[in-house]
């Protein structure tokens, strides 16, 4: 028997409450104090984890709607980003104070995690105060970071650490060298030996004493989806033998003192703290040995990897992590301090590249549900019986299905399921051989789905499913059609089966009585979400509320249903920048929300989503030519009498307005 989590069997203590919904969707577990549910059944965001300063998401979405800003919309919470950066800073400060660590700490933001200008500018603005930095992994990112670091903290403030990872050509290295001469605190990390040769060449040509980093391939492997980015088969870095060769090369050129940083990368979204401990321990030993050989090392970069607990289980699971920020910081500091103290080497400045942990919590995507598709669970038996009697000889499988439906009780569920499955298979065989009419096939399907729905309902009330029923929740689930593109806004859900918490942002004081999956508005069959957060359980449906018909002016203008909004959380890392233009559905609106001095939410900035005209231009369409072709075609249709002048005018206006409008459906 398998325990199930449908809402009807999850809570048996009486009237449904908002607290029941919070527990059902795991909000306290993955929300980490940033997300909660209020007594009205609305999702609340608490940017600074202060219960007295909260933002009602349904209120925000309603306010945006009144301002003409429609869903889908990405909400960015600047205050969450600020709080998260301070939390990481505080965790390392606390660990260093407690353990007597003297080397210092800096967190470097890899802008590949989310290169949106508004995000990077906010981080750069806080970096000076927190002694944080930025990381670039490509030529475009380098140029962006150089510009950001020029303005961070005001003119002339160039102490912001800049780490340069990834492959580097001659032009890249020359740019870094000139930026060093300009006064930037920039450190190119050598990924292959030829880069070191270029660094030395340009340093001598421009008379610069650069800061140089080496990325070492450790024997310690990573864990999770990206474990291959660590270990001896990792894409980047030098083997230890190559690091020793680099030391000799720099010594020969009188630049060994320029080797200031040692770097490694254990993998993204590290879910097991033991993997981190092993890697940091090995890295610290390499650091101490190179330091004793005369290298001018003063910084130890442990790379990225600090994960996010997407499912709230706080476990060694691919969508979770088995540690807190505080434990992460304490273990890193302890391991490095222990090795350095034993080797009698001064404590280095610790650098981490914790991009995912910095920005994931700060963004929420709000979707609206357009409609649903479901199996009929309550067949019209009177109509079915009339159809059966109208047959000259009713097919036996149909009669068996009808009997299985009528005779089902709480005690014979398994027998009814076996009978129904066999009868359904026999009915399909008869139809394929030409011995059953299409109307009878339709009756057989109706009865089979009704039996399955009734079975699932009765089993749910017991709280357990027989093993043979375990596929029924998925099979019988509704499809909720949502106004978004999975490939644009949640690409990792499609590409690597990443889980993101999804919750209705209102109606949480009502019991969700439906089970469903989410489908987007692309024409791709992969455009769906059918795996959901539930603490290390492969949950293939989620609990949802009945979508209500439109009562009047509050209805969604597209679908004729009452607005029903879902929030997709923890989307701040990677999703925006990885999104593509599948079906030419572009960027969503993005709205920056913060709290004012009185604790009320306010809109800091609105970044409008892509228009149809803009996405067509991305794929090299000439929009004026399209308009001209459409206008000429309409004129010809009017001359030939296929369209009236009024109809032609309406169509042309629709076409022009459509080009200027949002790529998503608008109310």
C-alpha positions in Angstrom: 0.0 0.0 0.0 1.2 3.5 -0.8 0.3 6.6 1.3 -1.2 9.3 -0.9 -1.4 13.1 -0.5 -4.6 14.2 -2.2 -6.2 16.9 -0.2 -9.3 14.9 0.9 -7.2 12.4 2.8 -4.4 14.8 4.0 -6.3 16.6 6.7 -9.3 15.0 8.5 -9.7 17.3 11.4 -12.6 19.4 10.1 -12.9 22.6 8.1 -10.1 23.4 5.7 -7.8 26.3 6.8 -5.0 28.3 5.2 -2.6 26.5 7.5 -3.7 23.2 5.9 -2.8 24.6 2.5 0.6 25.8 3.7 1.4 22.3 5.0 0.0 20.6 1.9 2.2 22.7 -0.4 5.2 22.6 2.0 5.5 26.4 2.1 7.2 26.6 5.5 9.8 24.1 4.4 11.0 25.6 1.1 9.9 29.1 1.8 12.7 29.5 4.5 10.9 32.5 6.1 10.5 34.4 2.8 7.2 32.9 1.8 4.1 32.1 3.9 0.3 32.0 3.9 -2.0 34.4 5.7 -5.4 33.8 7.3 -7.2 35.0 4.2 -5.6 32.2 2.2 -3.2 34.5 0.2 0.5 33.8 -0.2 2.6 36.4 1.5 6.2 37.3 0.8 8.3 38.5 3.8 11.4 40.1 2.2 13.3 40.5 5.5 11.8 37.6 7.4 10.1 40.2 9.6 6.4 39.0 10.1 5.4 42.6 10.5 6.5 43.5 7.0 4.8 41.3 4.4 3.6 41.6 0.8 0.3 40.0 -0.2 1.0 38.5 -3.7 -2.7 38.4 -4.7 -3.0 42.0 -3.8 0.1 42.8 -5.9 -1.2 41.0 -8.9 -4.6 42.6 -8.6 -2.9 46.0 -8.4 -0.9 45.3 -11.4 -3.9 44.2 -13.3 -5.6 47.5 -12.5 -2.5 49.2 -13.9 -2.8 47.3 -17.2 0.1 44.9 -16.4 -1.2 41.4 -17.1 0.1 37.9 -16.2 2.3 36.1 -16.8 4.5 38.5 -14.8 7.8 38.0 -13.0 8.0 39.7 -9.6 11.5 40.5 -8.4 11.8 41.4 -4.7 14.8 43.6 -4.2 14.6 43.3 -0.5 14.8 39.5 -0.6 18.0 39.8 -2.7 19.5 42.3 -0.2 18.5 40.1 2.8 20.0 37.0 1.2 23.3 38.7 0.5 23.5 40.0 4.1 22.5 36.5 5.4 25.5 34.9 3.5 27.8 37.7 4.7 26.6 37.2 8.3 27.0 33.5 8.2 30.7 33.7 7.3 31.3 36.6 9.7 29.8 34.6 12.5 31.8 31.5 11.6 35.1 33.4 11.3 34.5 35.2 14.6 33.6 32.0 16.4 36.6 30.1 15.1 39.2 32.9 15.2 39.7 32.9 11.4 41.7 36.0 10.3 41.8 35.7 6.5 38.4 37.4 5.7 35.7 36.5 3.2 34.2 37.7 0.0 31.3 36.3 -2.0 31.6 36.7 -5.8 28.4 36.8 -7.9 28.8 34.9 -11.2 26.6 37.0 -13.5 25.8 34.0 -15.7 23.3 33.0 -13.0 21.1 36.0 -13.9 22.7 38.7 -16.1 19.7 41.0 -16.0 21.0 44.5 -15.6 18.7 45.4 -12.7 19.8 42.3 -10.7 23.5 42.8 -11.4 23.3 46.6 -10.6 21.7 45.9 -7.2 24.4 43.3 -6.3 27.2 45.6 -7.5 25.7 48.4 -5.4 25.8 46.2 -2.3 29.1 44.7 -3.1 31.2 47.6 -1.8 29.5 47.6 1.5 29.6 43.8 1.9 33.1 43.3 0.4 31.6 41.2 -2.3 32.6 40.9 -6.0 31.5 39.9 -9.5 32.5 37.0 -11.8 32.6 36.9 -15.6 32.9 33.8 -17.7 32.9 35.2 -21.2 33.9 38.2 -23.2 30.4 39.9 -23.1 30.2 39.2 -19.3 33.7 40.7 -18.8 32.7 43.9 -20.6 29.5 44.1 -18.6 31.3 43.5 -15.3 34.0 46.1 -16.1 31.3 48.7 -16.6 29.4 47.7 -13.4 32.5 47.8 -11.3 33.3 51.3 -12.6 30.1 52.7 -11.1 29.8 50.5 -8.0 30.2 52.7 -4.9 30.7 55.8 -7.0 33.6 57.1 -9.2 37.0 55.9 -8.4 35.9 52.9 -6.3 37.8 50.1 -8.0 38.4 47.6 -5.2 35.5 45.4 -6.2 37.0 41.9 -6.7 36.4 40.6 -10.3 37.1 36.9 -11.0 37.4 35.9 -14.6 36.6 32.2 -15.3 36.1 30.2 -18.5 38.2 30.0 -21.7 40.2 33.1 -22.6 41.8 34.2 -25.8 44.5 36.8 -26.5 42.0 39.6 -26.7 40.3 38.6 -23.5 43.7 38.5 -21.6 44.8 41.8 -23.1 41.5 43.5 -21.9 42.0 42.1 -18.4 45.6 43.3 -18.4 44.6 46.8 -19.4 41.8 46.8 -16.8 44.4 45.9 -14.2 46.4 48.9 -15.3 43.3 51.0 -15.0 43.1 50.0 -11.4 40.5 47.2 -11.4 40.9 44.5 -8.8 40.7 41.8 -11.5 41.9 38.2 -11.3 42.0 36.0 -14.4 41.8 32.3 -13.4 44.0 30.1 -15.6 41.9 27.2 -17.0 44.6 25.9 -19.3 48.4 26.5 -19.5 48.3 28.5 -22.7 46.3 31.2 -20.8 49.1 31.6 -18.4 51.5 32.2 -21.2 49.2 35.0 -22.6 49.0 36.6 -19.1 52.7 36.8 -18.8 53.1 38.1 -22.4 50.7 41.0 -21.9 51.8 41.7 -18.3 55.4 42.3 -19.7 54.1 44.3 -22.7 52.1 46.7 -20.5 54.4 46.7 -17.5 51.7 45.3 -15.2 52.1 43.0 -12.1 48.8 41.1 -12.5 46.9 39.1 -9.9 46.7 35.5 -11.2 44.5 32.6 -10.2 44.9 28.9 -11.0 42.0 26.5 -11.1 43.0 23.1 -9.9 41.4 19.8 -10.8 40.8 18.0 -7.5 40.4 14.2 -7.1 37.3 14.9 -5.0 34.2 14.5 -7.1 31.0 16.6 -7.0 27.5 15.4 -6.4 24.2 15.7 -8.1 23.4 16.7 -11.7 26.6 18.6 -12.1 29.1 16.3 -10.4 31.0 16.0 -13.7 32.1 19.7 -13.3 34.4 18.5 -10.6 37.1 15.8 -10.4 39.9 14.9 -12.8 37.5 14.7 -15.8 36.1 18.2 -15.2 35.9 20.6 -18.2 38.1 23.3 -16.7 41.3 23.5 -14.6 44.8 22.2 -14.4 46.0 18.9 -13.0 48.3 19.2 -10.0 51.2 18.4 -12.2 50.3 21.3 -14.5 49.9 23.6 -11.4 53.5 22.7 -10.5 54.6 23.5 -14.0 52.8 26.8 -13.8 54.7 27.6 -10.6 58.0 26.9 -12.3 57.0 29.0 -15.3 56.1 32.0 -13.2 59.3 31.6 -11.1 61.3 31.7 -14.3 59.6 34.9 -15.4 60.0 36.5 -11.9 56.2 36.5 -11.4 55.6 33.8 -8.8 54.5 36.5 -6.3 51.6 37.3 -8.8 50.0 33.9 -8.2 47.5 35.2 -5.7 44.5 32.9 -5.9 43.8 29.1 -6.0 40.4 28.1 -7.3 38.3 24.9 -7.6 34.7 24.1 -8.5 32.9 21.2 -6.9 29.7 21.5 -8.8 26.4 23.5 -8.9 23.6 22.8 -6.4 25.7 20.6 -4.0 23.1 18.7 -2.0 25.5 16.9 0.3 27.8 18.8 2.7 30.2 15.9 2.9 31.2 16.4 -0.7 32.0 20.1 0.0 34.1 19.2 3.1 36.2 16.7 1.2 36.8 19.1 -1.7 37.7 22.1 0.5 40.0 20.0 2.6 41.9 18.8 -0.5 42.0 22.4 -1.9 43.4 23.8 1.3 46.2 21.2 1.3 47.1 22.1 -2.3 47.0 25.8 -1.3 49.4 25.3 1.6 51.9 23.3 -0.5 52.0 25.9 -3.2 52.3 28.7 -0.6 55.3 27.0 0.9 56.8 26.8 -2.6 56.9 30.6 -2.7 53.7 31.4 -4.5 52.2 34.7 -3.5 48.9 33.1 -2.6 46.5 35.0 -0.4 43.0 33.9 -1.6 41.2 30.6 -1.8 38.2 30.4 -4.1 36.0 27.4 -3.3 33.8 28.1 -6.4 30.1 27.8 -6.6 27.9 25.0 -5.2 26.0 26.4 -2.3 22.6 25.0 -3.1 18.9 25.9 -2.6 16.3 23.7 -0.9 13.8 23.6 -3.7 11.6 20.8 -2.1 12.0 21.8 1.5 13.2 18.3 2.7 16.7 19.5 3.8 18.1 16.2 2.6 20.8 14.8 0.3 18.4 14.8 -2.6 18.9 16.4 -6.1 16.2 19.1 -5.4 17.3 19.8 -1.9 20.4 20.4 0.3 21.2 18.8 3.7 22.8 21.9 5.2 22.0 25.5 6.1 23.9 28.6 5.0 25.3 28.8 8.5 26.5 25.2 8.4 28.0 25.7 5.0 30.0 28.7 6.2 31.1 27.0 9.4 32.4 23.9 7.6 34.3 25.9 5.0 36.0 28.1 7.6 36.8 25.2 9.9 38.3 23.0 7.1 40.5 25.7 5.7 41.6 27.0 9.2 42.4 23.5 10.4 44.7 22.7 7.3 46.4 26.1 7.4 47.0 26.0 11.1 48.5 22.6 10.9 50.8 23.7 8.0 51.6 27.0 9.8 50.3 29.0 6.8 48.4 32.3 7.2 44.7 32.1 6.7 43.7 33.0 3.1 40.8 35.2 2.2 38.0 32.8 1.4 36.0 33.5 -1.8 32.9 31.7 -2.8 30.8 32.0 -6.0 27.4 31.3 -4.5 25.2 32.7 -7.3 22.3 30.4 -7.0 22.0 30.8 -3.3 22.2 34.6 -3.7 19.4 35.2 -6.2 17.1 32.1 -6.4 14.7 33.3 -3.7 14.2 36.8 -5.2 12.0 36.0 -8.2 8.4 34.6 -8.4 6.5 34.0 -11.7 2.8 34.5 -11.5 0.6 32.6 -14.0 -3.0 32.7 -14.7 -5.0 29.6 -15.5 -6.9 29.7 -18.8 -9.0 26.6 -18.5 -8.9 22.9 -17.8 -9.3 19.5 -19.5 -10.5 16.5 -17.5 -12.2 13.1 -17.7 -15.9 12.9 -17.1 -16.3 11.3 -13.7 -20.1 11.3 -13.5 -21.5 9.6 -16.6 -25.2 10.0 -17.6 -26.3 6.4 -16.9 -29.7 7.0 -18.4 -28.3 8.1 -21.7 -25.7 5.3 -21.7 -28.4 2.7 -21.0 -30.5 4.0 -23.9 -27.5 3.8 -26.2 -26.8 0.2 -25.1 -30.4 -0.8 -25.6 -30.4 0.8 -29.1 -27.7 -1.7 -30.2 -29.0 -4.9 -31.9 -26.5 -6.8 -29.7 -24.8 -4.8 -27.0 -21.1 -5.7 -26.8 -20.3 -7.8 -23.7 -17.3 -5.5 -22.6 -19.7 -2.5 -22.4 -22.1 -4.5 -20.3 -19.3 -5.6 -18.1 -18.1 -2.0 -17.6 -21.7 -0.9 -16.8 -22.0 -3.7 -14.2 -18.5 -2.8 -12.7 -19.6 0.8 -12.3 -23.0 0.0 -10.7 -21.6 -2.7 -8.3 -18.6 -0.9 -7.0 -18.3 -0.6 -3.2 -15.6 0.2 -0.7 -14.9 -3.5 -0.3 -14.5 -4.5 -3.9 -12.3 -1.7 -5.3 -9.5 -4.0 -6.5 -12.0 -6.5 -8.1 -13.8 -3.6 -9.9 -10.5 -2.3 -11.2 -9.5 -5.6 -12.6 -12.9 -6.2 -14.2 -12.9 -2.7 -15.7 -9.4 -2.9 -17.1 -10.1 -6.3 -18.8 -13.4 -5.0 -20.2 -11.7 -1.9 -21.6 -9.0 -3.9 -23.3 -11.6 -6.3 -24.8 -13.6 -3.3 -26.0 -10.6 -1.7 -27.8 -9.8 -5.1 -29.5 -13.4 -5.5 -30.7 -13.4 -2.0 -32.1 -10.1 -2.5 -33.9 -11.4 -5.7 -35.5 -14.6 -3.9 -36.7 -17.0 -5.6 -34.3 -17.9 -2.6 -32.2 -19.5 0.7 -33.3 -18.0 4.1 -32.6 -20.8 5.1 -30.2 -20.2 1.9 -28.2 -16.5 2.7 -28.0 -17.4 6.1 -26.7 -19.7 4.5 -24.0 -16.9 2.1 -23.0 -14.4 5.0 -22.6 -16.9 7.0 -20.5 -17.5 4.1 -18.2 -13.9 3.2 -17.8 -12.8 6.7 -16.9 -15.8 7.1 -14.5 -14.8 3.8 -12.8 -11.2 5.0 -12.4 -12.3 8.3 -11.0 -14.7 6.7 -8.5 -12.0 4.2 -7.5 -9.5 7.0 -6.8 -12.0 9.0 -4.9 -12.9 6.1 -2.6 -9.2 5.1 -2.1 -8.3 8.7 -1.3 -10.8 8.8 1.5 -8.9 5.8 3.1 -5.6 7.6 2.7 -3.9 4.7 0.9 -3.7 3.3 -2.6 -3.2 -0.4 -3.4 0.0 -0.9 -5.4 -2.0 -1.5 -8.6 -3.7 1.9 -8.2 -0.5 3.9 -7.9 -0.7 5.1 -11.5 -4.3 6.3 -11.2 -3.6 9.8 -9.8 -1.4 10.6 -12.8 -3.7 8.9 -15.3 -6.8 10.7 -14.1 -5.3 14.1 -13.4 -6.7 17.2 -14.9 -4.7 19.4 -17.3 -4.7 23.1 -16.2 -3.8 25.3 -19.2 -1.7 28.2 -18.0 -0.7 31.4 -19.7 3.1 31.0 -20.0 5.9 29.3 -21.8 7.8 26.6 -19.9 10.7 27.1 -22.3 10.9 30.8 -21.7 10.3 31.0 -17.9 11.1 27.6 -16.5 13.6 26.0 -18.9 15.3 23.9 -16.3 12.0 22.2 -15.6 12.0 20.9 -19.1 15.8 20.4 -19.7 16.9 18.8 -16.5 13.7 18.0 -14.6 14.4 20.7 -12.0 11.7 21.1 -9.4 10.3 24.5 -8.5 7.7 25.0 -5.8 4.3 25.9 -7.3 1.4 27.2 -5.2 -1.9 28.9 -5.8 -1.4 32.5 -4.5 -5.0 32.8 -3.3 -8.0 30.6 -2.3 -5.7 28.7 0.1 -8.5 28.8 2.8 -10.4 26.5 0.4 -9.7 22.8 0.1 -8.2 22.0 -3.3 -10.3 19.2 -4.6 -8.7 18.5 -8.0 -5.4 16.9 -9.0 -3.7 18.2 -12.1 -0.6 18.9 -14.2 0.2 22.3 -15.7 0.4 22.8 -19.5 1.7 26.0 -21.1 0.4 27.7 -24.3 3.2 26.5 -26.6 2.3 23.9 -29.2 5.0 21.6 -27.9 3.9 18.4 -26.1 6.9 18.9 -23.7 5.4 22.2 -22.6 4.1 20.9 -19.3 4.9 20.6 -15.6 4.2 17.1 -14.4 6.6 16.7 -11.5 6.0 18.6 -8.3 7.7 19.4 -5.0 6.9 16.9 -2.2 10.0 16.0 -0.1 11.8 13.3 -2.0 8.7 11.8 -3.5 8.2 11.7 -7.2 5.0 13.5 -7.2 3.4 13.7 -10.6 0.3 15.8 -9.9 -0.5 18.7 -7.7 -3.6 19.6 -5.7 -5.5 22.5 -7.3 -8.8 24.3 -6.9 -11.8 24.0 -9.2 -11.6 26.8 -11.8 -14.8 28.8 -11.5 -16.9 30.1 -14.4 -16.8 33.8 -14.9 -19.4 35.6 -12.7 -19.1 38.9 -14.5 -16.7 41.8 -14.9 -14.0 40.1 -12.8 -13.7 37.3 -15.4 -10.5 36.7 -17.3 -11.1 38.4 -20.6 -9.5 35.6 -22.6 -11.1 32.5 -21.1 -14.3 33.5 -19.4 -13.2 32.0 -16.1 -12.7 33.7 -12.8 -9.0 34.5 -12.3 -7.0 31.7 -10.7 -3.3 32.5 -10.2 -0.4 30.2 -9.5 3.0 31.3 -8.2 6.2 29.5 -9.3 8.9 30.3 -6.7 12.7 30.2 -6.5 13.1 31.2 -10.1 15.8 33.8 -9.7 18.7 31.6 -10.7 19.4 30.8 -14.4 15.8 30.7 -15.6 15.5 34.2 -17.1 18.7 34.0 -19.0 18.3 30.4 -20.2 14.8 31.0 -21.5 14.2 30.7 -25.3 11.7 31.9 -27.8 9.8 28.7 -28.4 6.7 29.6 -30.4 8.0 33.2 -30.3 6.8 33.7 -26.8 9.2 36.2 -25.3 10.2 37.6 -22.0 7.4 38.2 -19.5 6.8 41.5 -17.8 9.1 41.9 -14.8 8.1 44.1 -11.9 10.4 45.1 -9.0 8.5 45.2 -5.7 9.8 46.5 -2.4 8.5 47.7 1.0 8.4 51.4 1.8 9.2 52.9 5.1 5.6 52.3 6.3 5.7 48.6 5.4 3.5 49.0 2.3 4.5 47.4 -1.0 5.4 49.7 -3.9 6.5 49.3 -7.5 10.1 50.3 -8.0 10.3 49.5 -11.7 8.3 47.9 -14.5 10.3 46.2 -17.3 7.7 45.5 -20.0 7.9 42.1 -21.6 8.6 41.5 -25.3 6.2 42.6 -27.9 5.4 40.5 -30.9 7.2 43.0 -33.1 10.4 42.6 -31.0 10.5 38.8 -31.1 9.9 38.8 -34.8 12.8 41.1 -35.2 15.0 38.7 -33.1 14.5 36.1 -35.8 15.2 38.6 -38.7 11.7 39.4 -39.8 11.2 42.8 -41.3 8.1 44.1 -39.6 7.4 47.0 -42.0 7.5 44.5 -44.8 5.0 42.2 -43.0 2.7 45.1 -42.4 2.9 46.2 -46.1 2.2 42.6 -47.3 -0.8 42.3 -45.0 -2.2 45.7 -46.1 -1.9 44.9 -49.8 -3.6 41.5 -49.3 -6.5 43.1 -47.4 -6.9 45.7 -50.1 -7.1 43.0 -52.7 -9.7 41.1 -50.7 -11.8 44.2 -50.3 -11.7 44.9 -54.1 -12.7 41.3 -54.8 -15.6 41.5 -52.3 -14.2 38.9 -50.0 -14.0 41.4 -47.2 -16.0 44.6 -46.6 -14.1 47.8 -46.0 -15.1 47.7 -42.3 -13.9 44.1 -42.0 -10.6 44.9 -43.7 -10.1 47.9 -41.4 -10.8 45.8 -38.3 -8.4 43.0 -39.5 -5.6 45.5 -40.3 -6.1 47.2 -36.9 -6.0 43.8 -35.2 -2.8 42.9 -37.0 -1.0 46.2 -36.2 -2.2 46.1 -32.5 -1.1 42.5 -32.3 2.4 43.3 -33.4 2.7 46.0 -30.8 1.2 43.8 -28.0 2.4 41.3 -25.5 3.4 37.8 -26.9 1.2 36.2 -24.2 -2.6 36.2 -24.0 -4.0 39.3 -22.4 -7.3 39.9 -20.7 
